[in-house]
Amino acid sequence: MIPRYQTVLFVILLVVSVVMGGVLWRLRERAHDRLVHGQDSVPTQAPLVAPSEQATLLVANDTDNSLLPQTLSLPLPESPGARAHAVLGKLLELYAMPNAVHPVPGGPASIAQVFLLPVPPGDSAANAQAKGEPYTGPELAVVNLTGAFAASHPSGLETETLTVLSICATLHANLPRITQVRFLVDGQPRATLAGHADLTRTYLAADTAPTEGSHP
């Protein structure tokens, strides 16, 4: 026979368990209601997409070692650095296509970053910053390529030079304030692109933009 105190204790524990189960269930329902209410109260926003604009790419052609302008409609961000990154990404995307006239593997991912710096980095930029005004003078673009792109680039003076000059000319065509271009690979200086084209020098962007059909 079960002692009376054990029976009473069992009944108390049973009641407490039922009450706790009810409380936990109610808390769960309230949490669910708050979650649903929060989801309903947040307005759905479409992702921001940059408006399409006309961009001019100076596309290298291995057939006659020329740079030919090609105008495309591209979504271009407002930020000059992001815009430079976008146009170069599209240029290298063309080079990675199966029917490319200047075949180079890698595509848009080959451009790690593009930094824009004032030229010269002195009084004009400092004065603009002190006045709270945007800098509107000439700029140096530092193009940081990936090591994978440099490692897979076809070796040869002409093909490497065409890649470098097409990058410089494309930057200047879309952002005329870019007057100089320098290159890094994985964030570090590098002697050449793939054994030939010099990456230690500063390229004058305006000098790399030939007239249509001319040779760089």
PyMOL CGO cylinders between C-alpha atoms (Angstrom):
from pymol import cmd
from pymol.cgo import CYLINDER

trace = [
    CYLINDER, 0.00, 0.00, 0.00, 1.36, 3.43, -1.02, 0.3, 1, 1, 1, 1, 1, 1,
    CYLINDER, 1.36, 3.43, -1.02, 1.82, 5.76, 1.95, 0.3, 1, 1, 1, 1, 1, 1,
    CYLINDER, 1.82, 5.76, 1.95, -0.49, 8.76, 1.98, 0.3, 1, 1, 1, 1, 1, 1,
    CYLINDER, -0.49, 8.76, 1.98, 2.34, 11.33, 1.93, 0.3, 1, 1, 1, 1, 1, 1,
    CYLINDER, 2.34, 11.33, 1.93, 3.71, 9.79, -1.28, 0.3, 1, 1, 1, 1, 1, 1,
    CYLINDER, 3.71, 9.79, -1.28, 0.28, 10.01, -2.89, 0.3, 1, 1, 1, 1, 1, 1,
    CYLINDER, 0.28, 10.01, -2.89, -0.06, 13.65, -1.88, 0.3, 1, 1, 1, 1, 1, 1,
    CYLINDER, -0.06, 13.65, -1.88, 3.46, 14.40, -3.17, 0.3, 1, 1, 1, 1, 1, 1,
    CYLINDER, 3.46, 14.40, -3.17, 2.67, 12.68, -6.48, 0.3, 1, 1, 1, 1, 1, 1,
    CYLINDER, 2.67, 12.68, -6.48, -0.51, 14.71, -6.92, 0.3, 1, 1, 1, 1, 1, 1,
    CYLINDER, -0.51, 14.71, -6.92, 1.33, 17.97, -6.15, 0.3, 1, 1, 1, 1, 1, 1,
    CYLINDER, 1.33, 17.97, -6.15, 4.09, 17.15, -8.68, 0.3, 1, 1, 1, 1, 1, 1,
    CYLINDER, 4.09, 17.15, -8.68, 1.48, 16.23, -11.28, 0.3, 1, 1, 1, 1, 1, 1,
    CYLINDER, 1.48, 16.23, -11.28, -0.38, 19.51, -10.79, 0.3, 1, 1, 1, 1, 1, 1,
    CYLINDER, -0.38, 19.51, -10.79, 2.88, 21.50, -10.93, 0.3, 1, 1, 1, 1, 1, 1,
    CYLINDER, 2.88, 21.50, -10.93, 3.86, 19.71, -14.16, 0.3, 1, 1, 1, 1, 1, 1,
    CYLINDER, 3.86, 19.71, -14.16, 0.52, 20.48, -15.78, 0.3, 1, 1, 1, 1, 1, 1,
    CYLINDER, 0.52, 20.48, -15.78, 0.71, 24.14, -14.73, 0.3, 1, 1, 1, 1, 1, 1,
    CYLINDER, 0.71, 24.14, -14.73, 4.30, 24.49, -16.00, 0.3, 1, 1, 1, 1, 1, 1,
    CYLINDER, 4.30, 24.49, -16.00, 3.34, 22.85, -19.29, 0.3, 1, 1, 1, 1, 1, 1,
    CYLINDER, 3.34, 22.85, -19.29, 0.52, 25.35, -19.70, 0.3, 1, 1, 1, 1, 1, 1,
    CYLINDER, 0.52, 25.35, -19.70, 2.80, 28.29, -18.90, 0.3, 1, 1, 1, 1, 1, 1,
    CYLINDER, 2.80, 28.29, -18.90, 5.45, 27.11, -21.39, 0.3, 1, 1, 1, 1, 1, 1,
    CYLINDER, 5.45, 27.11, -21.39, 2.82, 26.61, -24.07, 0.3, 1, 1, 1, 1, 1, 1,
    CYLINDER, 2.82, 26.61, -24.07, 1.46, 30.12, -23.50, 0.3, 1, 1, 1, 1, 1, 1,
    CYLINDER, 1.46, 30.12, -23.50, 4.95, 31.63, -23.64, 0.3, 1, 1, 1, 1, 1, 1,
    CYLINDER, 4.95, 31.63, -23.64, 5.58, 29.79, -26.90, 0.3, 1, 1, 1, 1, 1, 1,
    CYLINDER, 5.58, 29.79, -26.90, 2.34, 31.14, -28.38, 0.3, 1, 1, 1, 1, 1, 1,
    CYLINDER, 2.34, 31.14, -28.38, 3.22, 34.70, -27.36, 0.3, 1, 1, 1, 1, 1, 1,
    CYLINDER, 3.22, 34.70, -27.36, 6.71, 34.44, -28.87, 0.3, 1, 1, 1, 1, 1, 1,
    CYLINDER, 6.71, 34.44, -28.87, 5.22, 33.14, -32.10, 0.3, 1, 1, 1, 1, 1, 1,
    CYLINDER, 5.22, 33.14, -32.10, 2.67, 35.98, -32.18, 0.3, 1, 1, 1, 1, 1, 1,
    CYLINDER, 2.67, 35.98, -32.18, 5.41, 38.59, -31.67, 0.3, 1, 1, 1, 1, 1, 1,
    CYLINDER, 5.41, 38.59, -31.67, 7.50, 37.06, -34.45, 0.3, 1, 1, 1, 1, 1, 1,
    CYLINDER, 7.50, 37.06, -34.45, 4.60, 37.02, -36.91, 0.3, 1, 1, 1, 1, 1, 1,
    CYLINDER, 4.60, 37.02, -36.91, 3.60, 40.57, -35.95, 0.3, 1, 1, 1, 1, 1, 1,
    CYLINDER, 3.60, 40.57, -35.95, 7.16, 41.78, -36.40, 0.3, 1, 1, 1, 1, 1, 1,
    CYLINDER, 7.16, 41.78, -36.40, 7.40, 40.19, -39.84, 0.3, 1, 1, 1, 1, 1, 1,
    CYLINDER, 7.40, 40.19, -39.84, 4.11, 41.74, -40.92, 0.3, 1, 1, 1, 1, 1, 1,
    CYLINDER, 4.11, 41.74, -40.92, 5.05, 45.21, -39.65, 0.3, 1, 1, 1, 1, 1, 1,
    CYLINDER, 5.05, 45.21, -39.65, 8.34, 45.40, -41.59, 0.3, 1, 1, 1, 1, 1, 1,
    CYLINDER, 8.34, 45.40, -41.59, 7.68, 46.68, -45.11, 0.3, 1, 1, 1, 1, 1, 1,
    CYLINDER, 7.68, 46.68, -45.11, 9.06, 44.56, -47.91, 0.3, 1, 1, 1, 1, 1, 1,
    CYLINDER, 9.06, 44.56, -47.91, 11.77, 46.44, -49.79, 0.3, 1, 1, 1, 1, 1, 1,
    CYLINDER, 11.77, 46.44, -49.79, 13.13, 45.51, -53.18, 0.3, 1, 1, 1, 1, 1, 1,
    CYLINDER, 13.13, 45.51, -53.18, 16.91, 45.15, -53.34, 0.3, 1, 1, 1, 1, 1, 1,
    CYLINDER, 16.91, 45.15, -53.34, 18.67, 48.25, -54.54, 0.3, 1, 1, 1, 1, 1, 1,
    CYLINDER, 18.67, 48.25, -54.54, 19.81, 47.92, -58.16, 0.3, 1, 1, 1, 1, 1, 1,
    CYLINDER, 19.81, 47.92, -58.16, 22.03, 50.50, -59.80, 0.3, 1, 1, 1, 1, 1, 1,
    CYLINDER, 22.03, 50.50, -59.80, 20.43, 52.14, -62.84, 0.3, 1, 1, 1, 1, 1, 1,
    CYLINDER, 20.43, 52.14, -62.84, 21.78, 51.16, -66.25, 0.3, 1, 1, 1, 1, 1, 1,
    CYLINDER, 21.78, 51.16, -66.25, 24.03, 53.64, -68.00, 0.3, 1, 1, 1, 1, 1, 1,
    CYLINDER, 24.03, 53.64, -68.00, 26.09, 53.69, -71.16, 0.3, 1, 1, 1, 1, 1, 1,
    CYLINDER, 26.09, 53.69, -71.16, 29.65, 52.50, -70.58, 0.3, 1, 1, 1, 1, 1, 1,
    CYLINDER, 29.65, 52.50, -70.58, 32.49, 52.46, -73.09, 0.3, 1, 1, 1, 1, 1, 1,
    CYLINDER, 32.49, 52.46, -73.09, 34.88, 49.53, -72.93, 0.3, 1, 1, 1, 1, 1, 1,
    CYLINDER, 34.88, 49.53, -72.93, 38.17, 49.58, -74.85, 0.3, 1, 1, 1, 1, 1, 1,
    CYLINDER, 38.17, 49.58, -74.85, 38.30, 45.93, -75.88, 0.3, 1, 1, 1, 1, 1, 1,
    CYLINDER, 38.30, 45.93, -75.88, 41.59, 44.35, -76.93, 0.3, 1, 1, 1, 1, 1, 1,
    CYLINDER, 41.59, 44.35, -76.93, 41.70, 42.47, -80.24, 0.3, 1, 1, 1, 1, 1, 1,
    CYLINDER, 41.70, 42.47, -80.24, 44.49, 39.92, -80.74, 0.3, 1, 1, 1, 1, 1, 1,
    CYLINDER, 44.49, 39.92, -80.74, 43.89, 39.79, -84.50, 0.3, 1, 1, 1, 1, 1, 1,
    CYLINDER, 43.89, 39.79, -84.50, 45.52, 43.16, -85.13, 0.3, 1, 1, 1, 1, 1, 1,
    CYLINDER, 45.52, 43.16, -85.13, 46.70, 44.12, -81.61, 0.3, 1, 1, 1, 1, 1, 1,
    CYLINDER, 46.70, 44.12, -81.61, 44.22, 47.00, -81.41, 0.3, 1, 1, 1, 1, 1, 1,
    CYLINDER, 44.22, 47.00, -81.41, 41.83, 48.44, -78.85, 0.3, 1, 1, 1, 1, 1, 1,
    CYLINDER, 41.83, 48.44, -78.85, 38.28, 48.88, -80.14, 0.3, 1, 1, 1, 1, 1, 1,
    CYLINDER, 38.28, 48.88, -80.14, 35.61, 50.86, -78.25, 0.3, 1, 1, 1, 1, 1, 1,
    CYLINDER, 35.61, 50.86, -78.25, 32.46, 48.93, -77.41, 0.3, 1, 1, 1, 1, 1, 1,
    CYLINDER, 32.46, 48.93, -77.41, 29.46, 50.70, -75.85, 0.3, 1, 1, 1, 1, 1, 1,
    CYLINDER, 29.46, 50.70, -75.85, 27.25, 48.68, -73.49, 0.3, 1, 1, 1, 1, 1, 1,
    CYLINDER, 27.25, 48.68, -73.49, 24.40, 49.44, -71.12, 0.3, 1, 1, 1, 1, 1, 1,
    CYLINDER, 24.40, 49.44, -71.12, 25.51, 48.46, -67.62, 0.3, 1, 1, 1, 1, 1, 1,
    CYLINDER, 25.51, 48.46, -67.62, 24.17, 48.93, -64.07, 0.3, 1, 1, 1, 1, 1, 1,
    CYLINDER, 24.17, 48.93, -64.07, 26.71, 51.40, -62.67, 0.3, 1, 1, 1, 1, 1, 1,
    CYLINDER, 26.71, 51.40, -62.67, 26.87, 52.46, -59.02, 0.3, 1, 1, 1, 1, 1, 1,
    CYLINDER, 26.87, 52.46, -59.02, 27.25, 56.12, -58.07, 0.3, 1, 1, 1, 1, 1, 1,
    CYLINDER, 27.25, 56.12, -58.07, 30.51, 55.65, -56.18, 0.3, 1, 1, 1, 1, 1, 1,
    CYLINDER, 30.51, 55.65, -56.18, 33.45, 56.24, -58.57, 0.3, 1, 1, 1, 1, 1, 1,
    CYLINDER, 33.45, 56.24, -58.57, 35.43, 53.36, -57.08, 0.3, 1, 1, 1, 1, 1, 1,
    CYLINDER, 35.43, 53.36, -57.08, 32.52, 50.94, -57.41, 0.3, 1, 1, 1, 1, 1, 1,
    CYLINDER, 32.52, 50.94, -57.41, 31.84, 52.23, -60.93, 0.3, 1, 1, 1, 1, 1, 1,
    CYLINDER, 31.84, 52.23, -60.93, 35.46, 51.60, -61.92, 0.3, 1, 1, 1, 1, 1, 1,
    CYLINDER, 35.46, 51.60, -61.92, 35.23, 48.09, -60.47, 0.3, 1, 1, 1, 1, 1, 1,
    CYLINDER, 35.23, 48.09, -60.47, 32.01, 47.41, -62.43, 0.3, 1, 1, 1, 1, 1, 1,
    CYLINDER, 32.01, 47.41, -62.43, 33.32, 48.49, -65.85, 0.3, 1, 1, 1, 1, 1, 1,
    CYLINDER, 33.32, 48.49, -65.85, 36.56, 46.52, -65.41, 0.3, 1, 1, 1, 1, 1, 1,
    CYLINDER, 36.56, 46.52, -65.41, 34.58, 43.48, -64.29, 0.3, 1, 1, 1, 1, 1, 1,
    CYLINDER, 34.58, 43.48, -64.29, 32.55, 43.65, -67.51, 0.3, 1, 1, 1, 1, 1, 1,
    CYLINDER, 32.55, 43.65, -67.51, 35.71, 44.08, -69.59, 0.3, 1, 1, 1, 1, 1, 1,
    CYLINDER, 35.71, 44.08, -69.59, 37.30, 40.95, -68.12, 0.3, 1, 1, 1, 1, 1, 1,
    CYLINDER, 37.30, 40.95, -68.12, 33.98, 39.13, -68.48, 0.3, 1, 1, 1, 1, 1, 1,
    CYLINDER, 33.98, 39.13, -68.48, 34.21, 39.73, -72.25, 0.3, 1, 1, 1, 1, 1, 1,
    CYLINDER, 34.21, 39.73, -72.25, 37.77, 38.37, -72.27, 0.3, 1, 1, 1, 1, 1, 1,
    CYLINDER, 37.77, 38.37, -72.27, 36.62, 35.18, -70.49, 0.3, 1, 1, 1, 1, 1, 1,
    CYLINDER, 36.62, 35.18, -70.49, 33.89, 34.40, -73.05, 0.3, 1, 1, 1, 1, 1, 1,
    CYLINDER, 33.89, 34.40, -73.05, 34.42, 31.41, -75.39, 0.3, 1, 1, 1, 1, 1, 1,
    CYLINDER, 34.42, 31.41, -75.39, 34.43, 33.60, -78.54, 0.3, 1, 1, 1, 1, 1, 1,
    CYLINDER, 34.43, 33.60, -78.54, 36.64, 36.37, -77.08, 0.3, 1, 1, 1, 1, 1, 1,
    CYLINDER, 36.64, 36.37, -77.08, 38.94, 38.18, -79.52, 0.3, 1, 1, 1, 1, 1, 1,
    CYLINDER, 38.94, 38.18, -79.52, 41.38, 38.55, -76.60, 0.3, 1, 1, 1, 1, 1, 1,
    CYLINDER, 41.38, 38.55, -76.60, 40.92, 35.33, -74.61, 0.3, 1, 1, 1, 1, 1, 1,
    CYLINDER, 40.92, 35.33, -74.61, 41.97, 35.67, -70.96, 0.3, 1, 1, 1, 1, 1, 1,
    CYLINDER, 41.97, 35.67, -70.96, 40.49, 33.47, -68.22, 0.3, 1, 1, 1, 1, 1, 1,
    CYLINDER, 40.49, 33.47, -68.22, 39.26, 34.83, -64.91, 0.3, 1, 1, 1, 1, 1, 1,
    CYLINDER, 39.26, 34.83, -64.91, 36.28, 37.09, -65.56, 0.3, 1, 1, 1, 1, 1, 1,
    CYLINDER, 36.28, 37.09, -65.56, 34.94, 39.76, -63.17, 0.3, 1, 1, 1, 1, 1, 1,
    CYLINDER, 34.94, 39.76, -63.17, 36.33, 38.02, -60.08, 0.3, 1, 1, 1, 1, 1, 1,
    CYLINDER, 36.33, 38.02, -60.08, 39.84, 38.85, -61.32, 0.3, 1, 1, 1, 1, 1, 1,
    CYLINDER, 39.84, 38.85, -61.32, 39.42, 42.44, -60.10, 0.3, 1, 1, 1, 1, 1, 1,
    CYLINDER, 39.42, 42.44, -60.10, 39.86, 42.37, -56.32, 0.3, 1, 1, 1, 1, 1, 1,
    CYLINDER, 39.86, 42.37, -56.32, 39.60, 46.12, -55.69, 0.3, 1, 1, 1, 1, 1, 1,
    CYLINDER, 39.60, 46.12, -55.69, 39.96, 49.49, -57.38, 0.3, 1, 1, 1, 1, 1, 1,
    CYLINDER, 39.96, 49.49, -57.38, 41.19, 52.39, -55.23, 0.3, 1, 1, 1, 1, 1, 1,
    CYLINDER, 41.19, 52.39, -55.23, 41.01, 56.02, -56.35, 0.3, 1, 1, 1, 1, 1, 1,
    CYLINDER, 41.01, 56.02, -56.35, 43.54, 58.50, -54.94, 0.3, 1, 1, 1, 1, 1, 1,
    CYLINDER, 43.54, 58.50, -54.94, 44.03, 62.22, -55.60, 0.3, 1, 1, 1, 1, 1, 1,
    CYLINDER, 44.03, 62.22, -55.60, 46.87, 63.31, -57.91, 0.3, 1, 1, 1, 1, 1, 1,
    CYLINDER, 46.87, 63.31, -57.91, 49.03, 64.74, -56.50, 0.3, 1, 1, 1, 1, 1, 1,
    CYLINDER, 49.03, 64.74, -56.50, 48.14, 63.55, -52.97, 0.3, 1, 1, 1, 1, 1, 1,
    CYLINDER, 48.14, 63.55, -52.97, 48.79, 66.97, -51.47, 0.3, 1, 1, 1, 1, 1, 1,
    CYLINDER, 48.79, 66.97, -51.47, 47.35, 70.42, -50.97, 0.3, 1, 1, 1, 1, 1, 1,
    CYLINDER, 47.35, 70.42, -50.97, 44.39, 70.29, -53.36, 0.3, 1, 1, 1, 1, 1, 1,
    CYLINDER, 44.39, 70.29, -53.36, 42.88, 67.20, -51.77, 0.3, 1, 1, 1, 1, 1, 1,
    CYLINDER, 42.88, 67.20, -51.77, 43.63, 68.44, -48.25, 0.3, 1, 1, 1, 1, 1, 1,
    CYLINDER, 43.63, 68.44, -48.25, 42.08, 71.83, -48.95, 0.3, 1, 1, 1, 1, 1, 1,
    CYLINDER, 42.08, 71.83, -48.95, 38.91, 70.25, -50.35, 0.3, 1, 1, 1, 1, 1, 1,
    CYLINDER, 38.91, 70.25, -50.35, 38.63, 68.00, -47.30, 0.3, 1, 1, 1, 1, 1, 1,
    CYLINDER, 38.63, 68.00, -47.30, 39.16, 70.94, -44.93, 0.3, 1, 1, 1, 1, 1, 1,
    CYLINDER, 39.16, 70.94, -44.93, 36.33, 72.85, -46.63, 0.3, 1, 1, 1, 1, 1, 1,
    CYLINDER, 36.33, 72.85, -46.63, 34.05, 69.82, -46.59, 0.3, 1, 1, 1, 1, 1, 1,
    CYLINDER, 34.05, 69.82, -46.59, 33.97, 69.77, -50.37, 0.3, 1, 1, 1, 1, 1, 1,
    CYLINDER, 33.97, 69.77, -50.37, 34.42, 66.76, -52.66, 0.3, 1, 1, 1, 1, 1, 1,
    CYLINDER, 34.42, 66.76, -52.66, 37.76, 66.46, -54.41, 0.3, 1, 1, 1, 1, 1, 1,
    CYLINDER, 37.76, 66.46, -54.41, 37.32, 67.09, -58.14, 0.3, 1, 1, 1, 1, 1, 1,
    CYLINDER, 37.32, 67.09, -58.14, 40.89, 66.98, -59.40, 0.3, 1, 1, 1, 1, 1, 1,
    CYLINDER, 40.89, 66.98, -59.40, 42.78, 64.25, -61.29, 0.3, 1, 1, 1, 1, 1, 1,
    CYLINDER, 42.78, 64.25, -61.29, 42.95, 60.81, -59.73, 0.3, 1, 1, 1, 1, 1, 1,
    CYLINDER, 42.95, 60.81, -59.73, 45.22, 57.79, -59.64, 0.3, 1, 1, 1, 1, 1, 1,
    CYLINDER, 45.22, 57.79, -59.64, 43.47, 54.42, -59.94, 0.3, 1, 1, 1, 1, 1, 1,
    CYLINDER, 43.47, 54.42, -59.94, 45.14, 51.53, -58.16, 0.3, 1, 1, 1, 1, 1, 1,
    CYLINDER, 45.14, 51.53, -58.16, 43.85, 48.29, -59.69, 0.3, 1, 1, 1, 1, 1, 1,
    CYLINDER, 43.85, 48.29, -59.69, 44.36, 45.26, -57.45, 0.3, 1, 1, 1, 1, 1, 1,
    CYLINDER, 44.36, 45.26, -57.45, 44.28, 42.08, -59.57, 0.3, 1, 1, 1, 1, 1, 1,
    CYLINDER, 44.28, 42.08, -59.57, 44.02, 38.59, -58.13, 0.3, 1, 1, 1, 1, 1, 1,
    CYLINDER, 44.02, 38.59, -58.13, 46.97, 36.24, -58.12, 0.3, 1, 1, 1, 1, 1, 1,
    CYLINDER, 46.97, 36.24, -58.12, 44.85, 33.64, -59.93, 0.3, 1, 1, 1, 1, 1, 1,
    CYLINDER, 44.85, 33.64, -59.93, 44.29, 36.07, -62.80, 0.3, 1, 1, 1, 1, 1, 1,
    CYLINDER, 44.29, 36.07, -62.80, 48.02, 36.82, -63.15, 0.3, 1, 1, 1, 1, 1, 1,
    CYLINDER, 48.02, 36.82, -63.15, 48.91, 33.13, -62.93, 0.3, 1, 1, 1, 1, 1, 1,
    CYLINDER, 48.91, 33.13, -62.93, 46.44, 32.13, -65.66, 0.3, 1, 1, 1, 1, 1, 1,
    CYLINDER, 46.44, 32.13, -65.66, 47.05, 35.07, -68.02, 0.3, 1, 1, 1, 1, 1, 1,
    CYLINDER, 47.05, 35.07, -68.02, 48.58, 34.02, -71.36, 0.3, 1, 1, 1, 1, 1, 1,
    CYLINDER, 48.58, 34.02, -71.36, 52.26, 34.95, -71.43, 0.3, 1, 1, 1, 1, 1, 1,
    CYLINDER, 52.26, 34.95, -71.43, 53.57, 37.25, -74.14, 0.3, 1, 1, 1, 1, 1, 1,
    CYLINDER, 53.57, 37.25, -74.14, 54.49, 40.91, -74.50, 0.3, 1, 1, 1, 1, 1, 1,
    CYLINDER, 54.49, 40.91, -74.50, 51.68, 41.82, -76.90, 0.3, 1, 1, 1, 1, 1, 1,
    CYLINDER, 51.68, 41.82, -76.90, 48.84, 39.98, -75.15, 0.3, 1, 1, 1, 1, 1, 1,
    CYLINDER, 48.84, 39.98, -75.15, 49.85, 41.20, -71.68, 0.3, 1, 1, 1, 1, 1, 1,
    CYLINDER, 49.85, 41.20, -71.68, 50.30, 44.78, -72.90, 0.3, 1, 1, 1, 1, 1, 1,
    CYLINDER, 50.30, 44.78, -72.90, 46.87, 44.73, -74.54, 0.3, 1, 1, 1, 1, 1, 1,
    CYLINDER, 46.87, 44.73, -74.54, 45.26, 43.65, -71.27, 0.3, 1, 1, 1, 1, 1, 1,
    CYLINDER, 45.26, 43.65, -71.27, 46.99, 46.36, -69.26, 0.3, 1, 1, 1, 1, 1, 1,
    CYLINDER, 46.99, 46.36, -69.26, 46.30, 49.13, -71.79, 0.3, 1, 1, 1, 1, 1, 1,
    CYLINDER, 46.30, 49.13, -71.79, 42.67, 48.11, -72.24, 0.3, 1, 1, 1, 1, 1, 1,
    CYLINDER, 42.67, 48.11, -72.24, 42.15, 48.35, -68.47, 0.3, 1, 1, 1, 1, 1, 1,
    CYLINDER, 42.15, 48.35, -68.47, 43.74, 51.81, -68.35, 0.3, 1, 1, 1, 1, 1, 1,
    CYLINDER, 43.74, 51.81, -68.35, 41.84, 53.09, -71.40, 0.3, 1, 1, 1, 1, 1, 1,
    CYLINDER, 41.84, 53.09, -71.40, 38.50, 51.72, -70.12, 0.3, 1, 1, 1, 1, 1, 1,
    CYLINDER, 38.50, 51.72, -70.12, 38.97, 53.45, -66.77, 0.3, 1, 1, 1, 1, 1, 1,
    CYLINDER, 38.97, 53.45, -66.77, 39.74, 56.80, -68.43, 0.3, 1, 1, 1, 1, 1, 1,
    CYLINDER, 39.74, 56.80, -68.43, 36.86, 56.48, -70.91, 0.3, 1, 1, 1, 1, 1, 1,
    CYLINDER, 36.86, 56.48, -70.91, 34.30, 56.08, -68.12, 0.3, 1, 1, 1, 1, 1, 1,
    CYLINDER, 34.30, 56.08, -68.12, 35.94, 58.20, -65.41, 0.3, 1, 1, 1, 1, 1, 1,
    CYLINDER, 35.94, 58.20, -65.41, 37.91, 60.94, -67.20, 0.3, 1, 1, 1, 1, 1, 1,
    CYLINDER, 37.91, 60.94, -67.20, 39.32, 62.20, -63.90, 0.3, 1, 1, 1, 1, 1, 1,
    CYLINDER, 39.32, 62.20, -63.90, 41.45, 59.04, -63.77, 0.3, 1, 1, 1, 1, 1, 1,
    CYLINDER, 41.45, 59.04, -63.77, 44.68, 60.21, -65.35, 0.3, 1, 1, 1, 1, 1, 1,
    CYLINDER, 44.68, 60.21, -65.35, 47.07, 57.61, -63.94, 0.3, 1, 1, 1, 1, 1, 1,
    CYLINDER, 47.07, 57.61, -63.94, 46.83, 53.88, -63.26, 0.3, 1, 1, 1, 1, 1, 1,
    CYLINDER, 46.83, 53.88, -63.26, 48.98, 51.55, -61.18, 0.3, 1, 1, 1, 1, 1, 1,
    CYLINDER, 48.98, 51.55, -61.18, 48.65, 47.81, -60.63, 0.3, 1, 1, 1, 1, 1, 1,
    CYLINDER, 48.65, 47.81, -60.63, 48.94, 45.46, -57.66, 0.3, 1, 1, 1, 1, 1, 1,
    CYLINDER, 48.94, 45.46, -57.66, 48.51, 41.69, -57.54, 0.3, 1, 1, 1, 1, 1, 1,
    CYLINDER, 48.51, 41.69, -57.54, 46.95, 40.31, -54.36, 0.3, 1, 1, 1, 1, 1, 1,
    CYLINDER, 46.95, 40.31, -54.36, 47.64, 43.68, -52.74, 0.3, 1, 1, 1, 1, 1, 1,
    CYLINDER, 47.64, 43.68, -52.74, 51.37, 43.56, -53.46, 0.3, 1, 1, 1, 1, 1, 1,
    CYLINDER, 51.37, 43.56, -53.46, 53.64, 45.15, -56.10, 0.3, 1, 1, 1, 1, 1, 1,
    CYLINDER, 53.64, 45.15, -56.10, 54.56, 42.78, -58.91, 0.3, 1, 1, 1, 1, 1, 1,
    CYLINDER, 54.56, 42.78, -58.91, 57.22, 43.14, -61.60, 0.3, 1, 1, 1, 1, 1, 1,
    CYLINDER, 57.22, 43.14, -61.60, 55.16, 41.90, -64.55, 0.3, 1, 1, 1, 1, 1, 1,
    CYLINDER, 55.16, 41.90, -64.55, 51.70, 40.58, -65.36, 0.3, 1, 1, 1, 1, 1, 1,
    CYLINDER, 51.70, 40.58, -65.36, 52.77, 37.21, -66.75, 0.3, 1, 1, 1, 1, 1, 1,
    CYLINDER, 52.77, 37.21, -66.75, 56.45, 37.73, -67.43, 0.3, 1, 1, 1, 1, 1, 1,
    CYLINDER, 56.45, 37.73, -67.43, 56.41, 40.70, -69.83, 0.3, 1, 1, 1, 1, 1, 1,
    CYLINDER, 56.41, 40.70, -69.83, 54.04, 43.68, -69.27, 0.3, 1, 1, 1, 1, 1, 1,
    CYLINDER, 54.04, 43.68, -69.27, 55.58, 46.05, -66.72, 0.3, 1, 1, 1, 1, 1, 1,
    CYLINDER, 55.58, 46.05, -66.72, 53.48, 46.48, -63.58, 0.3, 1, 1, 1, 1, 1, 1,
    CYLINDER, 53.48, 46.48, -63.58, 56.01, 48.60, -61.70, 0.3, 1, 1, 1, 1, 1, 1,
    CYLINDER, 56.01, 48.60, -61.70, 55.35, 51.78, -63.68, 0.3, 1, 1, 1, 1, 1, 1,
    CYLINDER, 55.35, 51.78, -63.68, 52.54, 54.32, -63.48, 0.3, 1, 1, 1, 1, 1, 1,
    CYLINDER, 52.54, 54.32, -63.48, 50.49, 54.35, -66.70, 0.3, 1, 1, 1, 1, 1, 1,
    CYLINDER, 50.49, 54.35, -66.70, 49.15, 57.62, -68.07, 0.3, 1, 1, 1, 1, 1, 1,
    CYLINDER, 49.15, 57.62, -68.07, 45.54, 56.69, -68.75, 0.3, 1, 1, 1, 1, 1, 1,
    CYLINDER, 45.54, 56.69, -68.75, 44.90, 59.30, -71.43, 0.3, 1, 1, 1, 1, 1, 1,
    CYLINDER, 44.90, 59.30, -71.43, 47.82, 57.99, -73.50, 0.3, 1, 1, 1, 1, 1, 1,
    CYLINDER, 47.82, 57.99, -73.50, 46.33, 54.48, -73.58, 0.3, 1, 1, 1, 1, 1, 1,
    CYLINDER, 46.33, 54.48, -73.58, 43.03, 55.48, -75.22, 0.3, 1, 1, 1, 1, 1, 1,
    CYLINDER, 43.03, 55.48, -75.22, 43.64, 55.23, -78.99, 0.3, 1, 1, 1, 1, 1, 1,
    CYLINDER, 43.64, 55.23, -78.99, 41.25, 56.33, -81.70, 0.3, 1, 1, 1, 1, 1, 1,
    CYLINDER, 41.25, 56.33, -81.70, 39.00, 53.63, -83.08, 0.3, 1, 1, 1, 1, 1, 1,
    CYLINDER, 39.00, 53.63, -83.08, 40.89, 50.88, -84.85, 0.3, 1, 1, 1, 1, 1, 1,
    CYLINDER, 40.89, 50.88, -84.85, 44.33, 52.27, -84.06, 0.3, 1, 1, 1, 1, 1, 1,
    CYLINDER, 44.33, 52.27, -84.06, 47.10, 50.35, -82.35, 0.3, 1, 1, 1, 1, 1, 1,
    CYLINDER, 47.10, 50.35, -82.35, 48.18, 51.19, -78.80, 0.3, 1, 1, 1, 1, 1, 1,
]
cmd.load_cgo(trace, "trace")
